[in-house]
């Protein structure tokens, strides 16, 4: 199993070991584009893996702060009461970089930057950059993906869809 995220396409593909696309989802990555550095608010590129899965069994729209459920369910009224929150909803797939010096360790450590694949409020647009570095998905989509992939699943984040096609080709070899 492999997940591929292309920033230009604002898309995530779930691919089996034979290179067949099992699912494709719209996403929203960083409004500031690609980058590895801590504090950049950018989405890190390269090879990653799912370090941890958080939120199994939580209802759609469950709110997480610091990777812990708050007991809240996202509503427009809750959003209005907390206008500055960066909403992390439903499920969290916590990413860990696999390339020391590029997206792992030091000032470029994806895991220590708390980069996730996670749910977002339904009114938030997908298909356009808008996050603070994470990969946002519809709540139903992230719940489906969460159930499909195990901890340790490889994730490749690329700038261009052409690079995603290369990853698909190599997955089928």
Buried (B, 14 or more C-beta within 10 A) or exposed (E): BBBBBBBBBBBBBBBEEEBEEEEEBBBBBBBBBBBBEBEBBBBBBBBBBBBEBBBEEBEBBBBBEEBEBEEBBBEEEBBEEEEEEEBBBBBBBBBBBBBEEBBBBEEBBBBBBBBBBBBBBBEBEBEEBBBBBBBBBBBEBBBBBBEEBEEEBBBBBBBEBEBBBEBBEEBEE
